[in-house]
Amino acid sequence: ECVNLPAGYFAAHSKNEFVNLNFLDNLAKALEKVDWAELTIHREAGDFGDFSGFMHGYGVQLSEDAVFKLVDKDPYLAAQLLFDLGITTE
């Protein structure tokens, strides 16, 4: 089985990315207490599930019109996206 755990990593792939070391330390301590032998497997071998929506939103290109609509509808969100991407006026 594969489990995707949060690791205290924030603002991924931006100039503001960082790791919360307190979170990571607490996660490590909690994982030490897990009885891994007791984990159950709920899938049949070879069943990888449906990952069709796994990468939804990555690599999606917006048209210029869609970008203008986003800025008009939610300028705060548009500004936050630009900030997260490291885009400035400088």
HTML snippet that shows the backbone in 3Dmol.js (N, CA, C, O; Angstrom):
<script src="https://3Dmol.org/build/3Dmol-min.js"></script>
<div id="view" style="width:600px;height:400px;position:relative"></div>
<script>
const pdb = `
ATOM      1  N   GLU A   1       0.831  -1.183   0.000  1.00  0.00           N
ATOM      2  CA  GLU A   1       0.000   0.000   0.000  1.00  0.00           C
ATOM      3  C   GLU A   1       0.874   1.243   0.000  1.00  0.00           C
ATOM      4  O   GLU A   1       2.037   1.206   0.401  1.00  0.00           O
ATOM      5  N   CYS A   2       0.305   2.318  -0.446  1.00  0.00           N
ATOM      6  CA  CYS A   2       1.009   3.600  -0.483  1.00  0.00           C
ATOM      7  C   CYS A   2       0.115   4.644   0.183  1.00  0.00           C
ATOM      8  O   CYS A   2      -1.074   4.742  -0.121  1.00  0.00           O
ATOM      9  N   VAL A   3       0.690   5.411   1.082  1.00  0.00           N
ATOM     10  CA  VAL A   3      -0.059   6.442   1.790  1.00  0.00           C
ATOM     11  C   VAL A   3       0.629   7.778   1.566  1.00  0.00           C
ATOM     12  O   VAL A   3       1.841   7.902   1.744  1.00  0.00           O
ATOM     13  N   ASN A   4      -0.137   8.758   1.182  1.00  0.00           N
ATOM     14  CA  ASN A   4       0.401  10.099   0.976  1.00  0.00           C
ATOM     15  C   ASN A   4       0.185  10.889   2.271  1.00  0.00           C
ATOM     16  O   ASN A   4      -0.948  11.200   2.638  1.00  0.00           O
ATOM     17  N   LEU A   5       1.284  11.205   2.954  1.00  0.00           N
ATOM     18  CA  LEU A   5       1.204  11.924   4.226  1.00  0.00           C
ATOM     19  C   LEU A   5       1.702  13.354   4.065  1.00  0.00           C
ATOM     20  O   LEU A   5       2.648  13.601   3.316  1.00  0.00           O
ATOM     21  N   PRO A   6       1.078  14.291   4.757  1.00  0.00           N
ATOM     22  CA  PRO A   6       1.602  15.660   4.735  1.00  0.00           C
ATOM     23  C   PRO A   6       2.919  15.691   5.501  1.00  0.00           C
ATOM     24  O   PRO A   6       3.091  14.966   6.481  1.00  0.00           O
ATOM     25  N   ALA A   7       3.830  16.517   5.059  1.00  0.00           N
ATOM     26  CA  ALA A   7       5.141  16.568   5.712  1.00  0.00           C
ATOM     27  C   ALA A   7       5.501  17.975   6.172  1.00  0.00           C
ATOM     28  O   ALA A   7       6.669  18.260   6.439  1.00  0.00           O
ATOM     29  N   GLY A   8       4.511  18.855   6.266  1.00  0.00           N
ATOM     30  CA  GLY A   8       4.795  20.207   6.716  1.00  0.00           C
ATOM     31  C   GLY A   8       5.426  21.069   5.645  1.00  0.00           C
ATOM     32  O   GLY A   8       6.106  22.048   5.950  1.00  0.00           O
ATOM     33  N   TYR A   9       5.204  20.710   4.388  1.00  0.00           N
ATOM     34  CA  TYR A   9       5.774  21.422   3.235  1.00  0.00           C
ATOM     35  C   TYR A   9       4.700  22.331   2.666  1.00  0.00           C
ATOM     36  O   TYR A   9       3.616  21.865   2.316  1.00  0.00           O
ATOM     37  N   PHE A  10       4.986  23.624   2.571  1.00  0.00           N
ATOM     38  CA  PHE A  10       3.984  24.596   2.157  1.00  0.00           C
ATOM     39  C   PHE A  10       4.475  25.452   0.997  1.00  0.00           C
ATOM     40  O   PHE A  10       5.680  25.611   0.797  1.00  0.00           O
ATOM     41  N   ALA A  11       3.532  26.003   0.235  1.00  0.00           N
ATOM     42  CA  ALA A  11       3.810  26.891  -0.905  1.00  0.00           C
ATOM     43  C   ALA A  11       4.754  26.221  -1.906  1.00  0.00           C
ATOM     44  O   ALA A  11       5.703  26.829  -2.401  1.00  0.00           O
ATOM     45  N   ALA A  12       4.462  24.953  -2.184  1.00  0.00           N
ATOM     46  CA  ALA A  12       5.327  24.154  -3.059  1.00  0.00           C
ATOM     47  C   ALA A  12       5.578  24.829  -4.402  1.00  0.00           C
ATOM     48  O   ALA A  12       4.686  25.437  -4.993  1.00  0.00           O
ATOM     49  N   HIS A  13       6.799  24.704  -4.861  1.00  0.00           N
ATOM     50  CA  HIS A  13       7.215  25.173  -6.183  1.00  0.00           C
ATOM     51  C   HIS A  13       7.069  26.682  -6.352  1.00  0.00           C
ATOM     52  O   HIS A  13       6.866  27.168  -7.465  1.00  0.00           O
ATOM     53  N   SER A  14       7.169  27.406  -5.271  1.00  0.00           N
ATOM     54  CA  SER A  14       7.126  28.863  -5.347  1.00  0.00           C
ATOM     55  C   SER A  14       8.351  29.416  -4.624  1.00  0.00           C
ATOM     56  O   SER A  14       9.059  28.677  -3.941  1.00  0.00           O
ATOM     57  N   LYS A  15       8.594  30.693  -4.772  1.00  0.00           N
ATOM     58  CA  LYS A  15       9.749  31.290  -4.084  1.00  0.00           C
ATOM     59  C   LYS A  15       9.523  31.342  -2.569  1.00  0.00           C
ATOM     60  O   LYS A  15      10.446  31.635  -1.810  1.00  0.00           O
ATOM     61  N   ASN A  16       8.295  31.059  -2.139  1.00  0.00           N
ATOM     62  CA  ASN A  16       7.959  31.124  -0.711  1.00  0.00           C
ATOM     63  C   ASN A  16       7.854  29.746  -0.061  1.00  0.00           C
ATOM     64  O   ASN A  16       7.380  29.638   1.070  1.00  0.00           O
ATOM     65  N   GLU A  17       8.288  28.685  -0.758  1.00  0.00           N
ATOM     66  CA  GLU A  17       8.134  27.351  -0.186  1.00  0.00           C
ATOM     67  C   GLU A  17       8.967  27.211   1.086  1.00  0.00           C
ATOM     68  O   GLU A  17      10.045  27.790   1.214  1.00  0.00           O
ATOM     69  N   PHE A  18       8.429  26.417   2.031  1.00  0.00           N
ATOM     70  CA  PHE A  18       9.140  26.197   3.281  1.00  0.00           C
ATOM     71  C   PHE A  18       8.639  24.915   3.925  1.00  0.00           C
ATOM     72  O   PHE A  18       7.575  24.399   3.582  1.00  0.00           O
ATOM     73  N   VAL A  19       9.430  24.414   4.866  1.00  0.00           N
ATOM     74  CA  VAL A  19       9.062  23.230   5.645  1.00  0.00           C
ATOM     75  C   VAL A  19       8.899  23.660   7.095  1.00  0.00           C
ATOM     76  O   VAL A  19       9.774  24.314   7.662  1.00  0.00           O
ATOM     77  N   ASN A  20       7.771  23.286   7.686  1.00  0.00           N
ATOM     78  CA  ASN A  20       7.528  23.554   9.094  1.00  0.00           C
ATOM     79  C   ASN A  20       8.186  22.414   9.875  1.00  0.00           C
ATOM     80  O   ASN A  20       7.641  21.313   9.952  1.00  0.00           O
ATOM     81  N   LEU A  21       9.350  22.683  10.447  1.00  0.00           N
ATOM     82  CA  LEU A  21      10.118  21.633  11.114  1.00  0.00           C
ATOM     83  C   LEU A  21       9.431  21.108  12.370  1.00  0.00           C
ATOM     84  O   LEU A  21       9.607  19.940  12.716  1.00  0.00           O
ATOM     85  N   ASN A  22       8.660  21.933  13.055  1.00  0.00           N
ATOM     86  CA  ASN A  22       7.902  21.443  14.215  1.00  0.00           C
ATOM     87  C   ASN A  22       6.868  20.420  13.774  1.00  0.00           C
ATOM     88  O   ASN A  22       6.702  19.379  14.409  1.00  0.00           O
ATOM     89  N   PHE A  23       6.173  20.722  12.682  1.00  0.00           N
ATOM     90  CA  PHE A  23       5.193  19.784  12.145  1.00  0.00           C
ATOM     91  C   PHE A  23       5.877  18.469  11.775  1.00  0.00           C
ATOM     92  O   PHE A  23       5.390  17.391  12.118  1.00  0.00           O
ATOM     93  N   LEU A  24       7.000  18.566  11.079  1.00  0.00           N
ATOM     94  CA  LEU A  24       7.728  17.380  10.631  1.00  0.00           C
ATOM     95  C   LEU A  24       8.212  16.553  11.811  1.00  0.00           C
ATOM     96  O   LEU A  24       8.147  15.324  11.776  1.00  0.00           O
ATOM     97  N   ASP A  25       8.695  17.211  12.851  1.00  0.00           N
ATOM     98  CA  ASP A  25       9.153  16.507  14.048  1.00  0.00           C
ATOM     99  C   ASP A  25       7.993  15.787  14.727  1.00  0.00           C
ATOM    100  O   ASP A  25       8.135  14.635  15.137  1.00  0.00           O
ATOM    101  N   ASN A  26       6.850  16.455  14.850  1.00  0.00           N
ATOM    102  CA  ASN A  26       5.674  15.825  15.455  1.00  0.00           C
ATOM    103  C   ASN A  26       5.177  14.655  14.617  1.00  0.00           C
ATOM    104  O   ASN A  26       4.744  13.641  15.163  1.00  0.00           O
ATOM    105  N   LEU A  27       5.235  14.788  13.299  1.00  0.00           N
ATOM    106  CA  LEU A  27       4.834  13.690  12.417  1.00  0.00           C
ATOM    107  C   LEU A  27       5.743  12.489  12.629  1.00  0.00           C
ATOM    108  O   LEU A  27       5.261  11.362  12.742  1.00  0.00           O
ATOM    109  N   ALA A  28       7.046  12.714  12.685  1.00  0.00           N
ATOM    110  CA  ALA A  28       7.997  11.618  12.888  1.00  0.00           C
ATOM    111  C   ALA A  28       7.721  10.897  14.212  1.00  0.00           C
ATOM    112  O   ALA A  28       7.766   9.668  14.270  1.00  0.00           O
ATOM    113  N   LYS A  29       7.438  11.650  15.259  1.00  0.00           N
ATOM    114  CA  LYS A  29       7.137  11.042  16.562  1.00  0.00           C
ATOM    115  C   LYS A  29       5.853  10.219  16.503  1.00  0.00           C
ATOM    116  O   LYS A  29       5.774   9.138  17.086  1.00  0.00           O
ATOM    117  N   ALA A  30       4.846  10.735  15.794  1.00  0.00           N
ATOM    118  CA  ALA A  30       3.579  10.003  15.664  1.00  0.00           C
ATOM    119  C   ALA A  30       3.764   8.732  14.838  1.00  0.00           C
ATOM    120  O   ALA A  30       3.177   7.697  15.154  1.00  0.00           O
ATOM    121  N   LEU A  31       4.570   8.802  13.788  1.00  0.00           N
ATOM    122  CA  LEU A  31       4.788   7.636  12.934  1.00  0.00           C
ATOM    123  C   LEU A  31       5.553   6.530  13.661  1.00  0.00           C
ATOM    124  O   LEU A  31       5.400   5.354  13.334  1.00  0.00           O
ATOM    125  N   GLU A  32       6.370   6.899  14.640  1.00  0.00           N
ATOM    126  CA  GLU A  32       7.081   5.893  15.428  1.00  0.00           C
ATOM    127  C   GLU A  32       6.115   5.029  16.232  1.00  0.00           C
ATOM    128  O   GLU A  32       6.445   3.898  16.589  1.00  0.00           O
ATOM    129  N   LYS A  33       4.925   5.554  16.518  1.00  0.00           N
ATOM    130  CA  LYS A  33       3.942   4.843  17.331  1.00  0.00           C
ATOM    131  C   LYS A  33       3.007   3.956  16.516  1.00  0.00           C
ATOM    132  O   LYS A  33       2.231   3.188  17.085  1.00  0.00           O
ATOM    133  N   VAL A  34       3.074   4.052  15.193  1.00  0.00           N
ATOM    134  CA  VAL A  34       2.175   3.276  14.337  1.00  0.00           C
ATOM    135  C   VAL A  34       2.601   1.812  14.336  1.00  0.00           C
ATOM    136  O   VAL A  34       3.782   1.496  14.188  1.00  0.00           O
ATOM    137  N   ASP A  35       1.626   0.927  14.503  1.00  0.00           N
ATOM    138  CA  ASP A  35       1.880  -0.510  14.389  1.00  0.00           C
ATOM    139  C   ASP A  35       1.663  -0.882  12.920  1.00  0.00           C
ATOM    140  O   ASP A  35       0.557  -1.235  12.511  1.00  0.00           O
ATOM    141  N   TRP A  36       2.739  -0.796  12.140  1.00  0.00           N
ATOM    142  CA  TRP A  36       2.647  -0.975  10.697  1.00  0.00           C
ATOM    143  C   TRP A  36       2.163  -2.375  10.324  1.00  0.00           C
ATOM    144  O   TRP A  36       1.558  -2.552   9.267  1.00  0.00           O
ATOM    145  N   ALA A  37       2.412  -3.357  11.161  1.00  0.00           N
ATOM    146  CA  ALA A  37       1.978  -4.732  10.869  1.00  0.00           C
ATOM    147  C   ALA A  37       0.455  -4.859  10.913  1.00  0.00           C
ATOM    148  O   ALA A  37      -0.105  -5.799  10.349  1.00  0.00           O
ATOM    149  N   GLU A  38      -0.212  -3.925  11.575  1.00  0.00           N
ATOM    150  CA  GLU A  38      -1.665  -3.975  11.703  1.00  0.00           C
ATOM    151  C   GLU A  38      -2.411  -3.280  10.560  1.00  0.00           C
ATOM    152  O   GLU A  38      -3.639  -3.339  10.496  1.00  0.00           O
ATOM    153  N   LEU A  39      -1.678  -2.626   9.665  1.00  0.00           N
ATOM    154  CA  LEU A  39      -2.340  -1.966   8.534  1.00  0.00           C
ATOM    155  C   LEU A  39      -2.985  -3.004   7.628  1.00  0.00           C
ATOM    156  O   LEU A  39      -2.401  -4.049   7.344  1.00  0.00           O
ATOM    157  N   THR A  40      -4.175  -2.706   7.187  1.00  0.00           N
ATOM    158  CA  THR A  40      -4.872  -3.649   6.302  1.00  0.00           C
ATOM    159  C   THR A  40      -4.756  -3.197   4.855  1.00  0.00           C
ATOM    160  O   THR A  40      -4.627  -2.009   4.559  1.00  0.00           O
ATOM    161  N   ILE A  41      -4.806  -4.165   3.978  1.00  0.00           N
ATOM    162  CA  ILE A  41      -4.771  -3.897   2.548  1.00  0.00           C
ATOM    163  C   ILE A  41      -6.183  -4.125   2.021  1.00  0.00           C
ATOM    164  O   ILE A  41      -6.768  -5.189   2.220  1.00  0.00           O
ATOM    165  N   HIS A  42      -6.726  -3.103   1.341  1.00  0.00           N
ATOM    166  CA  HIS A  42      -8.104  -3.167   0.870  1.00  0.00           C
ATOM    167  C   HIS A  42      -8.211  -3.343  -0.634  1.00  0.00           C
ATOM    168  O   HIS A  42      -9.315  -3.341  -1.179  1.00  0.00           O
ATOM    169  N   ARG A  43      -7.088  -3.493  -1.309  1.00  0.00           N
ATOM    170  CA  ARG A  43      -7.127  -3.616  -2.767  1.00  0.00           C
ATOM    171  C   ARG A  43      -6.637  -4.984  -3.186  1.00  0.00           C
ATOM    172  O   ARG A  43      -5.906  -5.658  -2.460  1.00  0.00           O
ATOM    173  N   GLU A  44      -7.056  -5.374  -4.373  1.00  0.00           N
ATOM    174  CA  GLU A  44      -6.523  -6.579  -4.983  1.00  0.00           C
ATOM    175  C   GLU A  44      -5.215  -6.229  -5.681  1.00  0.00           C
ATOM    176  O   GLU A  44      -5.051  -5.107  -6.159  1.00  0.00           O
ATOM    177  N   ALA A  45      -4.305  -7.155  -5.743  1.00  0.00           N
ATOM    178  CA  ALA A  45      -3.040  -6.923  -6.446  1.00  0.00           C
ATOM    179  C   ALA A  45      -3.319  -6.485  -7.880  1.00  0.00           C
ATOM    180  O   ALA A  45      -4.133  -7.092  -8.575  1.00  0.00           O
ATOM    181  N   GLY A  46      -2.650  -5.447  -8.311  1.00  0.00           N
ATOM    182  CA  GLY A  46      -2.828  -4.948  -9.674  1.00  0.00           C
ATOM    183  C   GLY A  46      -3.890  -3.878  -9.802  1.00  0.00           C
ATOM    184  O   GLY A  46      -3.991  -3.240 -10.850  1.00  0.00           O
ATOM    185  N   ASP A  47      -4.698  -3.660  -8.751  1.00  0.00           N
ATOM    186  CA  ASP A  47      -5.718  -2.614  -8.782  1.00  0.00           C
ATOM    187  C   ASP A  47      -5.082  -1.321  -8.291  1.00  0.00           C
ATOM    188  O   ASP A  47      -4.844  -1.144  -7.096  1.00  0.00           O
ATOM    189  N   PHE A  48      -4.814  -0.429  -9.224  1.00  0.00           N
ATOM    190  CA  PHE A  48      -4.148   0.820  -8.864  1.00  0.00           C
ATOM    191  C   PHE A  48      -5.137   1.951  -8.634  1.00  0.00           C
ATOM    192  O   PHE A  48      -4.723   3.087  -8.405  1.00  0.00           O
ATOM    193  N   GLY A  49      -6.431   1.669  -8.688  1.00  0.00           N
ATOM    194  CA  GLY A  49      -7.428   2.690  -8.434  1.00  0.00           C
ATOM    195  C   GLY A  49      -7.597   3.636  -9.609  1.00  0.00           C
ATOM    196  O   GLY A  49      -7.019   3.444 -10.679  1.00  0.00           O
ATOM    197  N   ASP A  50      -8.397   4.652  -9.383  1.00  0.00           N
ATOM    198  CA  ASP A  50      -8.682   5.647 -10.410  1.00  0.00           C
ATOM    199  C   ASP A  50      -7.926   6.918 -10.086  1.00  0.00           C
ATOM    200  O   ASP A  50      -8.275   7.631  -9.145  1.00  0.00           O
ATOM    201  N   PHE A  51      -6.899   7.203 -10.855  1.00  0.00           N
ATOM    202  CA  PHE A  51      -6.100   8.407 -10.644  1.00  0.00           C
ATOM    203  C   PHE A  51      -6.387   9.457 -11.707  1.00  0.00           C
ATOM    204  O   PHE A  51      -5.568  10.344 -11.947  1.00  0.00           O
ATOM    205  N   SER A  52      -7.549   9.357 -12.344  1.00  0.00           N
ATOM    206  CA  SER A  52      -7.847  10.271 -13.450  1.00  0.00           C
ATOM    207  C   SER A  52      -7.864  11.731 -13.014  1.00  0.00           C
ATOM    208  O   SER A  52      -7.569  12.611 -13.822  1.00  0.00           O
ATOM    209  N   GLY A  53      -8.198  12.007 -11.765  1.00  0.00           N
ATOM    210  CA  GLY A  53      -8.239  13.383 -11.297  1.00  0.00           C
ATOM    211  C   GLY A  53      -7.037  13.775 -10.460  1.00  0.00           C
ATOM    212  O   GLY A  53      -7.000  14.867  -9.893  1.00  0.00           O
ATOM    213  N   PHE A  54      -6.045  12.883 -10.381  1.00  0.00           N
ATOM    214  CA  PHE A  54      -4.901  13.101  -9.491  1.00  0.00           C
ATOM    215  C   PHE A  54      -4.151  14.390  -9.791  1.00  0.00           C
ATOM    216  O   PHE A  54      -3.796  15.124  -8.869  1.00  0.00           O
ATOM    217  N   MET A  55      -3.909  14.672 -11.041  1.00  0.00           N
ATOM    218  CA  MET A  55      -3.138  15.857 -11.412  1.00  0.00           C
ATOM    219  C   MET A  55      -4.031  16.987 -11.892  1.00  0.00           C
ATOM    220  O   MET A  55      -3.559  17.896 -12.575  1.00  0.00           O
ATOM    221  N   HIS A  56      -5.302  16.949 -11.551  1.00  0.00           N
ATOM    222  CA  HIS A  56      -6.231  17.987 -11.993  1.00  0.00           C
ATOM    223  C   HIS A  56      -5.707  19.364 -11.591  1.00  0.00           C
ATOM    224  O   HIS A  56      -5.361  19.600 -10.434  1.00  0.00           O
ATOM    225  N   GLY A  57      -5.659  20.243 -12.547  1.00  0.00           N
ATOM    226  CA  GLY A  57      -5.224  21.600 -12.259  1.00  0.00           C
ATOM    227  C   GLY A  57      -3.770  21.872 -12.573  1.00  0.00           C
ATOM    228  O   GLY A  57      -3.372  23.032 -12.672  1.00  0.00           O
ATOM    229  N   TYR A  58      -2.969  20.837 -12.732  1.00  0.00           N
ATOM    230  CA  TYR A  58      -1.566  21.033 -13.063  1.00  0.00           C
ATOM    231  C   TYR A  58      -1.411  21.112 -14.574  1.00  0.00           C
ATOM    232  O   TYR A  58      -1.942  20.276 -15.305  1.00  0.00           O
ATOM    233  N   GLY A  59      -0.698  22.097 -15.026  1.00  0.00           N
ATOM    234  CA  GLY A  59      -0.440  22.213 -16.450  1.00  0.00           C
ATOM    235  C   GLY A  59      -1.618  22.752 -17.244  1.00  0.00           C
ATOM    236  O   GLY A  59      -1.582  22.772 -18.474  1.00  0.00           O
ATOM    237  N   VAL A  60      -2.654  23.186 -16.556  1.00  0.00           N
ATOM    238  CA  VAL A  60      -3.825  23.725 -17.246  1.00  0.00           C
ATOM    239  C   VAL A  60      -3.515  25.150 -17.685  1.00  0.00           C
ATOM    240  O   VAL A  60      -3.074  25.972 -16.882  1.00  0.00           O
ATOM    241  N   GLN A  61      -3.741  25.431 -18.928  1.00  0.00           N
ATOM    242  CA  GLN A  61      -3.482  26.763 -19.462  1.00  0.00           C
ATOM    243  C   GLN A  61      -4.797  27.521 -19.545  1.00  0.00           C
ATOM    244  O   GLN A  61      -5.775  27.013 -20.093  1.00  0.00           O
ATOM    245  N   LEU A  62      -4.826  28.716 -19.012  1.00  0.00           N
ATOM    246  CA  LEU A  62      -6.017  29.556 -19.088  1.00  0.00           C
ATOM    247  C   LEU A  62      -5.899  30.494 -20.274  1.00  0.00           C
ATOM    248  O   LEU A  62      -4.818  30.989 -20.591  1.00  0.00           O
ATOM    249  N   SER A  63      -7.011  30.725 -20.912  1.00  0.00           N
ATOM    250  CA  SER A  63      -7.014  31.699 -22.001  1.00  0.00           C
ATOM    251  C   SER A  63      -6.885  33.097 -21.400  1.00  0.00           C
ATOM    252  O   SER A  63      -7.128  33.297 -20.210  1.00  0.00           O
ATOM    253  N   GLU A  64      -6.504  34.046 -22.224  1.00  0.00           N
ATOM    254  CA  GLU A  64      -6.392  35.431 -21.752  1.00  0.00           C
ATOM    255  C   GLU A  64      -7.721  35.913 -21.204  1.00  0.00           C
ATOM    256  O   GLU A  64      -7.761  36.608 -20.188  1.00  0.00           O
ATOM    257  N   ASP A  65      -8.807  35.551 -21.867  1.00  0.00           N
ATOM    258  CA  ASP A  65     -10.138  35.943 -21.413  1.00  0.00           C
ATOM    259  C   ASP A  65     -10.445  35.352 -20.034  1.00  0.00           C
ATOM    260  O   ASP A  65     -11.020  36.024 -19.177  1.00  0.00           O
ATOM    261  N   ALA A  66     -10.057  34.087 -19.826  1.00  0.00           N
ATOM    262  CA  ALA A  66     -10.298  33.444 -18.531  1.00  0.00           C
ATOM    263  C   ALA A  66      -9.503  34.125 -17.429  1.00  0.00           C
ATOM    264  O   ALA A  66      -9.991  34.264 -16.307  1.00  0.00           O
ATOM    265  N   VAL A  67      -8.277  34.554 -17.739  1.00  0.00           N
ATOM    266  CA  VAL A  67      -7.460  35.253 -16.751  1.00  0.00           C
ATOM    267  C   VAL A  67      -8.105  36.587 -16.379  1.00  0.00           C
ATOM    268  O   VAL A  67      -8.185  36.928 -15.199  1.00  0.00           O
ATOM    269  N   PHE A  68      -8.566  37.345 -17.382  1.00  0.00           N
ATOM    270  CA  PHE A  68      -9.236  38.616 -17.103  1.00  0.00           C
ATOM    271  C   PHE A  68     -10.480  38.403 -16.238  1.00  0.00           C
ATOM    272  O   PHE A  68     -10.752  39.189 -15.330  1.00  0.00           O
ATOM    273  N   LYS A  69     -11.228  37.344 -16.522  1.00  0.00           N
ATOM    274  CA  LYS A  69     -12.432  37.047 -15.729  1.00  0.00           C
ATOM    275  C   LYS A  69     -12.060  36.714 -14.288  1.00  0.00           C
ATOM    276  O   LYS A  69     -12.741  37.143 -13.358  1.00  0.00           O
ATOM    277  N   LEU A  70     -10.985  35.952 -14.098  1.00  0.00           N
ATOM    278  CA  LEU A  70     -10.538  35.607 -12.746  1.00  0.00           C
ATOM    279  C   LEU A  70     -10.148  36.859 -11.972  1.00  0.00           C
ATOM    280  O   LEU A  70     -10.553  37.033 -10.823  1.00  0.00           O
ATOM    281  N   VAL A  71      -9.363  37.733 -12.599  1.00  0.00           N
ATOM    282  CA  VAL A  71      -8.920  38.970 -11.938  1.00  0.00           C
ATOM    283  C   VAL A  71     -10.123  39.842 -11.590  1.00  0.00           C
ATOM    284  O   VAL A  71     -10.176  40.431 -10.510  1.00  0.00           O
ATOM    285  N   ASP A  72     -11.081  39.922 -12.499  1.00  0.00           N
ATOM    286  CA  ASP A  72     -12.272  40.731 -12.265  1.00  0.00           C
ATOM    287  C   ASP A  72     -13.139  40.143 -11.163  1.00  0.00           C
ATOM    288  O   ASP A  72     -13.656  40.873 -10.317  1.00  0.00           O
ATOM    289  N   LYS A  73     -13.300  38.817 -11.170  1.00  0.00           N
ATOM    290  CA  LYS A  73     -14.179  38.147 -10.206  1.00  0.00           C
ATOM    291  C   LYS A  73     -13.554  38.076  -8.817  1.00  0.00           C
ATOM    292  O   LYS A  73     -14.241  38.279  -7.816  1.00  0.00           O
ATOM    293  N   ASP A  74     -12.247  37.787  -8.751  1.00  0.00           N
ATOM    294  CA  ASP A  74     -11.592  37.595  -7.451  1.00  0.00           C
ATOM    295  C   ASP A  74     -10.168  38.142  -7.497  1.00  0.00           C
ATOM    296  O   ASP A  74      -9.211  37.373  -7.593  1.00  0.00           O
ATOM    297  N   PRO A  75     -10.021  39.470  -7.429  1.00  0.00           N
ATOM    298  CA  PRO A  75      -8.678  40.059  -7.524  1.00  0.00           C
ATOM    299  C   PRO A  75      -7.739  39.600  -6.409  1.00  0.00           C
ATOM    300  O   PRO A  75      -6.532  39.496  -6.623  1.00  0.00           O
ATOM    301  N   TYR A  76      -8.281  39.326  -5.224  1.00  0.00           N
ATOM    302  CA  TYR A  76      -7.422  38.861  -4.129  1.00  0.00           C
ATOM    303  C   TYR A  76      -6.820  37.507  -4.479  1.00  0.00           C
ATOM    304  O   TYR A  76      -5.624  37.295  -4.279  1.00  0.00           O
ATOM    305  N   LEU A  77      -7.627  36.591  -4.998  1.00  0.00           N
ATOM    306  CA  LEU A  77      -7.116  35.281  -5.383  1.00  0.00           C
ATOM    307  C   LEU A  77      -6.071  35.411  -6.488  1.00  0.00           C
ATOM    308  O   LEU A  77      -5.029  34.757  -6.447  1.00  0.00           O
ATOM    309  N   ALA A  78      -6.355  36.256  -7.470  1.00  0.00           N
ATOM    310  CA  ALA A  78      -5.405  36.464  -8.564  1.00  0.00           C
ATOM    311  C   ALA A  78      -4.078  37.003  -8.017  1.00  0.00           C
ATOM    312  O   ALA A  78      -3.010  36.555  -8.434  1.00  0.00           O
ATOM    313  N   ALA A  79      -4.140  37.951  -7.099  1.00  0.00           N
ATOM    314  CA  ALA A  79      -2.928  38.509  -6.502  1.00  0.00           C
ATOM    315  C   ALA A  79      -2.177  37.437  -5.713  1.00  0.00           C
ATOM    316  O   ALA A  79      -0.951  37.360  -5.787  1.00  0.00           O
ATOM    317  N   GLN A  80      -2.897  36.619  -4.967  1.00  0.00           N
ATOM    318  CA  GLN A  80      -2.254  35.562  -4.175  1.00  0.00           C
ATOM    319  C   GLN A  80      -1.570  34.547  -5.086  1.00  0.00           C
ATOM    320  O   GLN A  80      -0.465  34.096  -4.783  1.00  0.00           O
ATOM    321  N   LEU A  81      -2.206  34.183  -6.194  1.00  0.00           N
ATOM    322  CA  LEU A  81      -1.589  33.260  -7.142  1.00  0.00           C
ATOM    323  C   LEU A  81      -0.294  33.839  -7.712  1.00  0.00           C
ATOM    324  O   LEU A  81       0.712  33.136  -7.814  1.00  0.00           O
ATOM    325  N   LEU A  82      -0.319  35.110  -8.078  1.00  0.00           N
ATOM    326  CA  LEU A  82       0.880  35.752  -8.594  1.00  0.00           C
ATOM    327  C   LEU A  82       1.984  35.766  -7.537  1.00  0.00           C
ATOM    328  O   LEU A  82       3.143  35.484  -7.841  1.00  0.00           O
ATOM    329  N   PHE A  83       1.625  36.092  -6.306  1.00  0.00           N
ATOM    330  CA  PHE A  83       2.569  36.132  -5.199  1.00  0.00           C
ATOM    331  C   PHE A  83       3.186  34.743  -4.983  1.00  0.00           C
ATOM    332  O   PHE A  83       4.403  34.616  -4.855  1.00  0.00           O
ATOM    333  N   ASP A  84       2.338  33.702  -4.941  1.00  0.00           N
ATOM    334  CA  ASP A  84       2.811  32.326  -4.723  1.00  0.00           C
ATOM    335  C   ASP A  84       3.765  31.882  -5.834  1.00  0.00           C
ATOM    336  O   ASP A  84       4.674  31.089  -5.590  1.00  0.00           O
ATOM    337  N   LEU A  85       3.567  32.378  -7.024  1.00  0.00           N
ATOM    338  CA  LEU A  85       4.423  32.026  -8.152  1.00  0.00           C
ATOM    339  C   LEU A  85       5.697  32.864  -8.205  1.00  0.00           C
ATOM    340  O   LEU A  85       6.578  32.621  -9.030  1.00  0.00           O
ATOM    341  N   GLY A  86       5.785  33.859  -7.311  1.00  0.00           N
ATOM    342  CA  GLY A  86       6.971  34.693  -7.275  1.00  0.00           C
ATOM    343  C   GLY A  86       6.977  35.791  -8.335  1.00  0.00           C
ATOM    344  O   GLY A  86       8.030  36.338  -8.664  1.00  0.00           O
ATOM    345  N   ILE A  87       5.806  36.108  -8.864  1.00  0.00           N
ATOM    346  CA  ILE A  87       5.697  37.130  -9.906  1.00  0.00           C
ATOM    347  C   ILE A  87       5.491  38.491  -9.260  1.00  0.00           C
ATOM    348  O   ILE A  87       4.551  38.692  -8.491  1.00  0.00           O
ATOM    349  N   THR A  88       6.379  39.419  -9.582  1.00  0.00           N
ATOM    350  CA  THR A  88       6.288  40.775  -9.021  1.00  0.00           C
ATOM    351  C   THR A  88       6.361  41.795 -10.154  1.00  0.00           C
ATOM    352  O   THR A  88       6.535  41.434 -11.318  1.00  0.00           O
ATOM    353  N   THR A  89       6.229  43.042  -9.807  1.00  0.00           N
ATOM    354  CA  THR A  89       6.331  44.110 -10.813  1.00  0.00           C
ATOM    355  C   THR A  89       7.777  44.523 -11.029  1.00  0.00           C
ATOM    356  O   THR A  89       8.062  45.346 -11.900  1.00  0.00           O
ATOM    357  N   GLU A  90       8.677  43.973 -10.262  1.00  0.00           N
ATOM    358  CA  GLU A  90      10.104  44.333 -10.376  1.00  0.00           C
ATOM    359  C   GLU A  90      10.792  43.586 -11.488  1.00  0.00           C
ATOM    360  O   GLU A  90      11.987  43.776 -11.712  1.00  0.00           O
TER     361      GLU A  90
END
`;
const viewer = $3Dmol.createViewer("view");
viewer.addModel(pdb, "pdb");
viewer.setStyle({}, {cartoon: {color: "spectrum"}});
viewer.zoomTo();
viewer.render();
</script>
